[in-house]
Amino acid sequence: MSDALSYRPKPGEIPTQPGVYRFRDASRRVLYVGKAKNLRARLSNYFAPLSSLHERTRRMVTTAASVEWTTVGTEIEALQLEWTWINEFDPPFNVQFKDDKSYPYLAVTLADEAPRALVTRTSGIKGARYFGPYPKVWAVHETIDLMLKAFPIRTCNNANYKRAMQSGKPCFAGQIGRCFGPCSGKVGIEEHRKIVNEFVSFMGSQDRKLINSLTAQMKDAALAQDYETAARRRDQVKALNAVLEKSAVVLRDNVDIDLFAIEQDELAAAVQLFIVRGGRIRGVRGWVVDKELDLSISELIDSIMQTAYTGDAVPPREIVLPELPDDADALEGWLGEIAHRKVRLVAAQRGEKAALLVTATQNAKQALMLYKTRRSSDFVARSKALEDLQEALGMESAPLRMECYDVSHLGGTNIVASMVVFEDGLPRKDEYRRFGVPESTDDTDSLYRVLTRRLAYLVPDDATPEALPKGGVIAVPANPLDGMIVAEASGADEPAADEADPTAKRAKFRYQPNLLIVDGGQPQVAAAARALRESGVQGITLCGIAKRLEEIWLPDSEYPVILPRNSDALFLIQRIRDEAHRFAITHQRARRKRDIYTILGEIPGLGPARIKVLLVHFGSVARLREASVDSIAEIRGIGPALAEGIHRHLRA
């Protein structure tokens, strides 16, 4: 592949001013829209030698047939123009936002003659003031019900309001006690507007001053023996307190911020927005970003800000982010124009805001995991993923059974490997396997030995157990309840003593996969191909997935197979790889912990309780081994004699 792109601009043609650029393909479709403080410096990155580019970027620039740009006066103008073009052209290589739901809001139609409160998922109601978003629609209705007790305002629709005002008869909602506007005949338009303003003021600030004022009025009415007024004020106070209690108090009362948390992998990112007003979490919003190009969190923030603050959304004075983007000043200026006041971007480093960011990040992690699980579990998406894999890997049929292998170790010790099985795109946890590898030179050697052992079970039915090659490992079926019982041997074909029925386990282990996947690039694929070739087993397609670029490698292939970033096929392959890694690392950690307890358990006088105390104090066996006898003896429950025995045993 030539490093020269035919459409590369000549030196000096690209200006150095701020601007927005567009990559187009041969049919003039816009592939990617980006902005830059310096167009020449930014675009030069795309025309670097192709071998040095990220695989996704290389695919974009080689798909494109031309690049064009538009200069603007400032970075803020570049931000605005970039967002306009992204919405207009929907470029496939820009991030794709997938809101996980249309969130309900509480809206007050201030532009109406008699404003009303309503639940809506529609943005852009002229003159309306929005509160939320709320996680569930019932939460909005519950808030309205409570607020109506404190601030009785109109809730009926416009048609009923108009009919009631013309006829002089209360609207239907007013007749059943659900509407308290002028149409109910209980209040005038001016008085109703005053109540609405109090409603909006409280919802916007949630200031306890109003509650304190109502409480004082209640006490004064009680002293004056005006018990009806006192009862109304009591009910209002209870309702407002109930509204406040339903919002978690996380910061000081005067803090109004929007806090963004981002969790991403190579293909997607989950965003969580916590809306904090008056120190309380007033709303939570989440969405998922499909990434075509590899982007850092800082690079994602521009698009996230543009998405979050379009329409009627107004940014608060302070926005908390995981890290500040490179163009933070331009973003602050753009957001300030939207809010008509100064907006500050801050990166949470410590304190209460950083603690809240940790909580939001946990939500983002769960949202990303749930998004990938749902996408992989959808029948239509699974079917499409299997068809795409069949086509991309040149298979004769769809890979209905896939096995993926990963090796895990700690500095070359405690080497384990995992095998996970997916059938019809779904995990078969009852057929997972873990392998113990006694000794190995590196990951490729471990992978070769594990696959040699596994493929030995696929020999013809007339082969004898003695004919199985010596792979140095023994695999035992997984138990979904407690993980896996692993039996290790030093290279023998003999099963472990706890294998009660090795024949039955071997029979269950003999289902042949259509696709065999290894975690890694060319070296790992080469090792797996050698094991597959030596086994003589036919009809299995082999590939590897390299984590850095999420590229698929085939045996003896000079270039990887690149699946589209937002394809269901790549999501499925990634999920299998991640499951194999999780399964391997979990067992590797469990073995390490068991080995530590085994080493210390051999020392006379050390029981589980004392072992736990030692590990909590020293942190590891290695640190305990380096400790002196005196420092060990200082531990609660460890005397001089036992300390001497521990020191002598670990130094032996």
C-alpha positions in Angstrom: 0.0 0.0 0.0 1.4 3.4 -1.0 1.8 6.0 1.7 0.8 8.8 -0.7 -2.8 9.9 -0.8 -3.8 11.3 -4.2 -5.9 14.0 -2.7 -3.3 15.3 -0.2 -3.2 19.1 -0.4 0.1 20.7 -1.5 2.4 22.2 1.1 1.2 25.7 2.1 -2.3 25.2 0.8 -3.9 24.5 4.2 -4.3 27.7 6.2 -3.2 28.0 9.8 -6.4 29.7 11.1 -9.1 28.0 13.1 -11.7 26.1 11.1 -13.7 23.0 10.3 -12.7 20.3 7.8 -14.6 17.6 6.0 -13.4 14.3 4.5 -15.5 13.1 1.6 -15.6 9.8 -0.4 -15.7 9.5 -4.2 -19.5 9.9 -4.2 -19.1 13.2 -2.2 -20.6 11.7 0.9 -19.2 13.4 4.1 -17.2 10.8 6.0 -15.9 12.8 8.9 -16.2 16.4 10.3 -13.6 17.8 12.6 -12.5 21.2 14.0 -9.1 22.6 14.6 -7.4 25.6 16.2 -4.8 25.3 13.5 -6.1 23.6 10.4 -2.6 22.9 8.9 -1.3 21.4 12.1 -4.4 19.2 12.6 -4.7 18.0 9.0 -1.1 17.1 8.8 -1.7 14.4 11.3 -4.0 12.6 8.8 -1.4 12.7 6.0 1.4 11.1 8.0 2.7 7.8 6.7 -0.1 5.3 6.6 1.8 2.8 8.6 2.0 5.2 11.6 -1.7 5.9 11.6 -4.2 4.2 13.9 -5.9 1.5 12.0 -9.3 3.2 12.1 -7.9 6.5 11.0 -6.0 4.8 8.2 -9.3 3.2 7.0 -11.0 6.6 7.0 -8.3 8.5 5.0 -8.0 5.7 2.5 -11.8 5.5 2.1 -11.9 9.3 1.5 -11.3 10.8 -1.9 -11.0 14.5 -0.9 -10.7 16.9 2.0 -12.0 20.4 2.3 -12.0 23.1 5.0 -13.7 26.3 6.0 -11.9 28.9 8.1 -13.6 30.8 10.9 -12.7 33.6 13.2 -12.5 31.8 16.5 -12.5 28.4 18.1 -16.0 29.1 19.4 -17.2 29.6 15.8 -15.4 26.4 14.9 -17.3 24.5 17.6 -20.6 25.8 16.4 -20.0 25.1 12.7 -18.7 21.6 13.5 -21.8 20.7 15.4 -24.0 22.1 12.6 -22.3 20.0 10.0 -22.4 16.9 12.1 -26.1 17.2 12.5 -26.6 18.0 8.8 -24.4 15.3 7.2 -24.4 12.5 9.9 -20.8 11.4 9.1 -20.2 7.7 9.7 -16.7 8.2 11.2 -17.9 10.7 13.8 -19.1 9.5 17.2 -22.7 8.2 17.1 -24.8 9.0 20.2 -27.4 6.5 21.3 -29.5 7.9 24.1 -30.7 4.9 26.1 -34.2 6.4 26.4 -36.2 9.5 25.9 -36.2 11.0 29.4 -39.4 12.5 30.9 -39.3 16.1 32.1 -41.6 18.3 34.2 -42.4 21.4 32.1 -44.3 24.6 33.1 -45.7 26.5 30.1 -44.9 30.0 31.2 -45.8 31.5 27.8 -49.5 30.5 28.4 -52.1 32.9 29.8 -52.5 30.4 32.7 -49.3 28.3 32.8 -49.8 24.6 33.5 -47.5 21.7 34.7 -47.2 18.7 32.6 -45.1 15.6 32.0 -43.4 15.6 28.6 -40.6 13.9 26.6 -40.8 16.6 24.0 -38.2 19.4 24.0 -38.7 22.8 22.5 -42.1 23.8 23.9 -42.1 27.6 23.3 -41.7 29.6 26.5 -41.7 26.4 28.8 -39.4 26.0 31.8 -38.1 22.4 32.1 -37.1 20.5 35.2 -35.4 17.2 35.1 -34.7 14.8 33.4 -36.2 12.2 35.7 -35.2 8.5 35.6 -38.8 7.3 35.5 -42.1 8.8 34.4 -43.7 7.9 37.7 -41.1 10.1 39.5 -42.4 13.1 37.6 -46.0 12.4 38.4 -45.1 11.9 42.0 -43.3 15.2 42.1 -46.3 17.0 40.5 -48.7 15.4 43.0 -46.6 16.6 45.9 -46.0 20.1 44.4 -49.7 20.6 43.7 -50.4 20.3 47.5 -48.0 23.3 48.1 -48.6 25.2 44.9 -52.1 24.5 43.4 -51.8 25.4 39.6 -53.4 24.3 36.3 -52.8 20.8 35.0 -55.6 20.5 32.4 -54.9 20.6 28.6 -55.4 23.7 26.5 -58.6 22.6 24.9 -60.3 22.0 28.3 -58.9 25.3 29.6 -60.3 27.2 26.7 -63.7 25.5 26.9 -64.0 26.1 30.6 -63.1 29.8 30.3 -65.6 30.3 27.6 -68.5 28.5 29.3 -67.7 29.6 32.8 -67.9 25.9 34.0 -64.9 24.3 35.7 -62.8 22.0 33.6 -63.2 18.2 34.1 -59.9 18.0 36.0 -61.0 20.9 38.2 -64.2 19.1 39.0 -62.4 16.0 40.3 -59.8 18.1 42.2 -56.9 17.6 39.8 -56.7 21.2 38.4 -56.4 24.4 40.3 -56.1 27.0 37.5 -58.4 29.8 36.6 -60.5 27.3 34.7 -61.4 25.6 38.0 -63.2 28.8 39.1 -61.2 28.9 42.4 -58.5 31.5 41.5 -58.0 34.5 39.2 -55.4 34.7 36.4 -53.1 37.1 38.3 -53.2 35.2 41.5 -52.6 32.0 39.6 -49.5 33.5 37.9 -48.1 34.4 41.3 -48.5 30.8 42.5 -46.8 29.5 39.3 -43.8 31.8 39.9 -43.4 30.4 43.4 -43.7 26.9 41.9 -40.9 27.6 39.4 -38.7 29.4 41.9 -38.9 26.5 44.3 -38.3 23.8 41.6 -35.3 25.8 40.3 -33.6 26.4 43.6 -35.2 24.0 46.2 -34.5 26.7 48.8 -35.6 25.9 52.3 -36.5 29.5 52.9 -40.0 29.0 51.6 -40.5 26.0 53.9 -39.3 28.1 56.8 -41.7 30.9 55.8 -44.7 28.5 55.5 -43.8 26.9 58.9 -43.9 30.4 60.5 -47.3 31.1 58.8 -48.6 27.8 60.2 -47.6 28.7 63.7 -49.0 32.2 63.5 -52.4 30.8 62.2 -52.5 28.2 65.0 -51.9 30.9 67.6 -54.7 33.0 66.0 -56.9 29.8 66.1 -57.2 29.9 62.3 -56.9 26.2 62.1 -58.0 25.8 58.5 -55.1 28.0 57.3 -52.7 26.3 59.7 -53.7 22.9 58.3 -53.2 24.1 54.7 -49.7 25.4 55.6 -48.9 22.2 57.4 -49.8 20.1 54.3 -47.7 22.5 52.1 -44.7 22.1 54.4 -45.0 18.3 54.4 -45.3 18.2 50.6 -42.3 20.4 50.0 -40.2 18.4 52.6 -41.2 15.2 50.7 -40.0 16.7 47.4 -36.6 17.6 49.0 -36.2 14.2 50.6 -36.6 12.5 47.2 -33.4 14.3 46.0 -30.2 12.9 47.4 -28.2 15.5 49.2 -24.6 15.2 48.0 -23.1 18.7 48.1 -23.5 22.0 49.9 -26.9 23.8 49.6 -25.6 26.5 47.3 -23.9 24.2 44.7 -25.4 24.0 41.2 -23.3 21.8 38.8 -23.6 19.4 36.0 -21.2 16.4 36.5 -20.2 14.2 33.6 -18.6 10.7 34.0 -17.3 8.8 31.0 -16.4 5.1 30.7 -15.1 3.8 27.4 -13.5 0.9 25.6 -12.2 0.7 22.1 -15.6 0.7 20.5 -18.0 2.6 22.6 -18.3 5.0 25.5 -21.0 5.4 28.2 -21.8 8.9 29.5 -23.5 9.7 32.8 -24.7 13.2 33.5 -25.6 14.0 37.2 -27.7 17.3 37.4 -27.0 18.8 40.8 -29.1 21.8 41.9 -29.0 23.2 45.4 -26.6 20.4 46.4 -29.1 17.7 45.4 -29.1 15.3 42.5 -32.1 16.6 40.6 -31.8 14.3 37.6 -29.6 11.7 35.9 -29.2 11.2 32.2 -27.2 8.6 30.4 -26.3 7.8 26.8 -23.9 5.6 24.8 -21.4 6.8 22.1 -20.4 4.5 19.3 -16.9 5.4 18.3 -15.6 4.8 14.7 -12.2 6.5 15.4 -10.1 6.0 18.5 -10.7 9.0 20.7 -9.5 9.9 24.2 -11.8 11.2 26.9 -10.6 14.7 26.2 -11.5 14.4 22.5 -14.9 13.0 23.4 -15.9 15.9 25.6 -16.5 18.4 22.8 -19.1 16.1 21.2 -20.6 15.3 24.6 -21.0 19.0 25.5 -22.6 19.7 22.1 -25.1 16.9 22.6 -25.9 17.8 26.2 -26.6 21.5 25.7 -28.6 21.6 22.5 -32.2 22.6 22.4 -33.5 24.2 25.7 -30.8 22.8 28.0 -28.9 25.6 29.7 -25.6 24.8 31.3 -25.0 25.8 35.0 -22.2 28.0 36.1 -19.9 25.1 36.7 -19.5 21.8 34.8 -17.4 19.0 36.4 -15.5 16.7 34.0 -13.1 13.7 34.4 -10.4 15.8 32.7 -10.2 19.2 30.9 -10.2 19.1 27.1 -7.4 20.9 25.1 -9.9 23.5 24.0 -11.4 24.2 27.4 -11.3 28.0 27.0 -13.2 27.8 23.7 -15.7 25.4 25.2 -16.3 27.7 28.1 -16.9 30.6 25.7 -19.3 28.6 23.6 -21.2 27.4 26.7 -21.2 30.9 28.1 -23.0 32.2 25.0 -25.7 29.6 25.5 -26.2 30.4 29.2 -25.7 34.2 28.7 -23.3 34.2 31.6 -19.9 32.8 32.5 -19.6 29.0 32.6 -16.5 27.3 34.1 -15.2 23.8 33.3 -13.4 22.0 36.1 -11.7 18.7 36.5 -12.6 16.9 39.8 -9.4 16.1 41.6 -10.4 15.7 45.3 -13.1 16.4 47.7 -16.9 15.9 47.5 -17.1 16.5 43.8 -14.5 13.9 43.1 -16.4 11.5 45.3 -19.6 12.1 43.3 -17.6 11.6 40.1 -16.6 8.2 41.3 -20.3 7.3 41.8 -21.2 8.6 38.4 -18.3 6.6 36.8 -19.6 3.4 38.4 -23.0 4.1 36.8 -21.2 4.7 33.5 -19.4 1.4 33.8 -22.6 -0.5 34.4 -24.4 1.3 31.6 -21.6 0.4 29.1 -21.7 -3.2 30.3 -25.5 -3.3 30.0 -25.4 -1.8 26.5 -22.9 -4.3 25.2 -24.8 -7.2 26.9 -28.1 -6.2 25.4 -26.7 -5.6 22.0 -25.0 -9.0 22.0 -28.1 -10.7 23.3 -30.5 -9.3 20.8 -31.5 -12.1 18.3 -31.5 -9.9 15.2 -28.1 -8.4 16.2 -26.6 -11.8 17.0 -27.8 -13.2 13.6 -26.3 -10.2 11.8 -23.1 -10.5 13.8 -22.7 -14.2 12.9 -23.4 -13.5 9.2 -20.9 -10.6 9.1 -18.2 -12.8 10.8 -18.8 -15.5 8.2 -18.3 -13.1 5.4 -15.3 -11.2 6.9 -13.4 -14.4 7.8 -14.3 -16.3 4.6 -16.1 -19.1 6.4 -18.3 -21.6 4.6 -21.0 -21.3 7.3 -21.8 -19.0 10.2 -19.8 -19.7 13.4 -22.6 -21.1 15.5 -20.0 -22.4 18.0 -17.1 -20.3 19.0 -14.3 -20.9 21.5 -12.0 -18.2 22.8 -8.7 -18.7 24.7 -6.7 -16.4 26.9 -3.6 -16.8 29.1 -3.0 -15.1 32.4 -0.1 -15.1 34.8 1.8 -13.0 37.4 5.3 -12.4 36.3 5.5 -15.8 34.7 4.1 -17.6 37.7 0.7 -19.1 38.4 0.0 -19.5 34.7 -3.6 -20.3 33.8 -5.6 -20.3 30.6 -9.2 -20.0 30.0 -11.6 -21.3 27.3 -15.0 -19.8 26.9 -17.7 -21.1 24.6 -20.4 -19.1 22.8 -23.2 -20.9 20.9 -25.5 -18.9 18.6 -23.8 -15.7 19.9 -24.6 -16.5 23.6 -22.3 -17.8 26.3 -22.4 -21.5 27.3 -21.0 -21.2 30.8 -21.5 -24.9 31.6 -18.8 -25.6 28.9 -16.2 -23.1 30.0 -12.8 -24.6 30.9 -9.8 -23.4 32.8 -6.3 -24.9 32.4 -3.3 -24.9 34.7 0.0 -24.7 33.0 2.9 -25.9 35.2 5.8 -24.2 33.3 6.0 -22.2 30.2 8.5 -19.9 28.4 5.9 -17.3 27.3 2.3 -16.7 26.4 2.6 -18.2 22.9 4.1 -21.4 24.3 1.3 -21.6 27.0 -1.3 -21.1 24.3 0.2 -23.8 22.1 0.3 -26.3 24.9 -3.3 -25.5 26.0 -4.7 -25.8 22.4 -2.7 -29.0 21.8 -4.4 -30.5 24.8 -7.8 -29.2 23.9 -7.6 -30.3 20.2 -6.6 -33.8 21.3 -10.2 -34.4 22.3 -11.3 -33.9 18.7 -9.5 -36.9 17.4 -11.6 -39.7 15.7 -13.7 -41.9 17.9 -11.5 -45.0 17.4 -8.5 -43.3 18.9 -7.4 -44.4 22.3 -6.7 -42.2 25.3 -3.0 -43.2 25.1 -2.8 -41.6 21.7 -3.6 -38.2 23.1 -0.5 -35.9 22.9 1.0 -34.6 26.1 0.1 -31.0 26.5 1.2 -30.6 30.0 -2.3 -29.6 31.2 -5.5 -31.1 32.3 -8.8 -29.3 31.9 -11.8 -29.8 34.2 -15.4 -28.6 33.5 -16.5 -25.3 35.1 -19.0 -25.2 37.9 -21.3 -22.1 37.4 -21.8 -21.8 41.1 -18.2 -21.8 42.5 -16.1 -21.2 39.4 -13.8 -24.1 38.3 -12.0 -27.0 40.0 -8.6 -27.1 38.3 -6.5 -30.2 38.3 -2.8 -29.7 37.3 -0.4 -32.4 36.3 3.3 -32.3 35.3 2.7 -33.4 31.8 0.9 -36.7 32.3 -2.1 -38.0 30.6 -3.4 -39.4 33.8 -6.5 -37.5 35.1 -6.4 -36.0 38.6 -7.7 -37.9 41.5 -10.9 -35.9 41.8 -12.0 -36.6 38.2 -14.6 -39.3 39.1 -15.6 -39.9 35.5 -13.0 -38.6 33.0 -14.7 -40.4 30.1 -17.9 -38.4 30.6 -16.0 -35.2 30.8 -14.0 -36.0 27.7 -17.1 -36.8 25.8 -18.6 -33.4 26.7 -15.4 -31.8 25.8 -15.4 -33.1 22.2 -17.8 -30.7 20.5 -15.9 -29.1 17.7 -16.0 -25.3 17.3 -16.6 -23.6 13.9 -14.4 -20.7 15.0 -11.4 -20.7 17.4 -10.4 -17.3 18.7 -7.2 -16.4 20.6 -6.6 -13.2 22.5 -3.7 -11.6 20.7 -2.1 -10.7 17.4 0.1 -12.5 14.9 2.4 -14.4 17.4 -0.5 -15.9 19.3 -2.3 -16.8 16.0 0.9 -18.4 14.8 1.1 -20.6 17.9 -2.5 -21.6 17.7 -2.1 -22.4 14.0 0.8 -24.7 14.8 -1.2 -26.6 17.4 -4.2 -26.8 15.0 -2.0 -28.0 12.2 -0.2 -30.7 14.3 -3.5 -32.0 15.7 -4.7 -32.8 12.2 -8.2 -31.5 13.0 -10.0 -30.1 10.0 -12.9 -27.7 9.5 -12.0 -25.1 12.2 -11.4 -21.4 11.3 -8.8 -19.7 13.4 -8.4 -16.0 14.2 -7.0 -13.7 16.9 -8.1 -10.3 18.1 -5.5 -7.7 19.1 -6.8 -5.5 21.8 -4.9 -2.3 21.0 -6.6 -1.7 17.7 -9.4 -4.3 17.9 -8.2 -5.9 14.6 -8.7 -9.5 13.6 -5.7 -11.5 12.5 -5.9 -14.7 10.4 -3.1 -17.2 10.0 -0.4 -16.3 7.4 -2.1 -13.0 6.7 0.0 -9.9 6.1 -2.8 -7.4 7.0 -5.6 -7.7 9.6 -9.3 -7.9 9.0 -10.9 -4.6 10.1 -14.5 -4.8 11.1 -16.5 -1.6 11.2 -16.3 0.0 14.6 -20.1 0.0 15.2 -20.7 -3.4 13.8 -22.5 -6.1 15.8 -19.8 -8.6 14.6 -17.0 -6.6 16.4 -19.1 -6.2 19.5 -19.6 -10.0 19.6 -15.9 -10.8 19.1 -15.0 -8.2 21.7 -17.4 -9.6 24.2 -16.1 -13.1 23.8 -12.5 -11.9 24.2 -13.4 -9.9 27.3 -15.2 -12.9 28.8 -12.2 -15.1 28.2 -9.9 -12.6 29.9 -12.3 -12.2 32.9 -12.5 -15.9 33.3 -8.7 -16.3 33.2 -7.8 -13.4 35.5 -10.4 -14.4 38.1 -9.0 -17.9 38.4 -5.4 -16.6 38.3 -6.1 -14.4 41.3 -8.0 -17.1 43.2 -5.0 -19.5 42.7 -2.6 -16.8 43.8 -4.6 -16.3 47.0 -4.9 -20.0 47.6 -1.2 -20.4 47.1 -0.4 -17.7 49.6 -2.6 -19.4 52.2 -1.0 -22.8 51.4 2.5 -21.4 51.9 1.6 -19.9 55.3 -0.6 -22.8 56.3 2.4 -25.1 56.3 3.9 -23.2 59.2 3.1 -24.9 62.6 1.0 -22.6 64.8 -0.5 -20.5 62.0 -4.2 -20.8 61.5 -6.6 -18.9 59.2 -7.1 -16.1 61.7 -3.4 -15.4 62.2 -2.7 -15.7 58.4 -5.3 -13.1 57.8 -3.8 -10.7 60.4 -0.3 -11.2 58.9 -1.5 -10.5 55.3 -3.5 -7.4 56.3 -0.4 -6.0 58.1 2.3 -6.8 55.5 0.2 -6.9 52.4 1.9 -9.9 50.8 4.1 -13.0 51.4 7.0 -11.2 49.7 6.9 -8.4 52.3 6.5 -10.8 55.1 9.5 -12.8 53.9 11.7 -9.6 54.0 10.4 -8.7 57.5 12.6 -9.1 60.6 11.7 -11.5 63.4 11.1 -8.5 65.7 8.7 -6.8 63.3 6.8 -10.1 62.9 6.6 -10.6 66.7 5.0 -7.2 67.1 1.8 -8.4 65.3 -1.1 -9.1 67.6 -1.3 -12.9 68.3 2.3 -13.6 67.1 4.8 -14.2 69.8 8.7 -14.4 69.6 8.8 -18.2 69.1 6.1 -18.2 66.4 7.8 -15.2 64.7 11.1 -17.1 64.6 9.4 -20.1 63.1 7.7 -17.9 60.4 10.9 -16.2 59.6 12.9 -19.5 59.4 10.2 -21.2 57.2 9.9 -18.4 54.7 13.7 -17.9 54.4 14.4 -21.6 53.9 
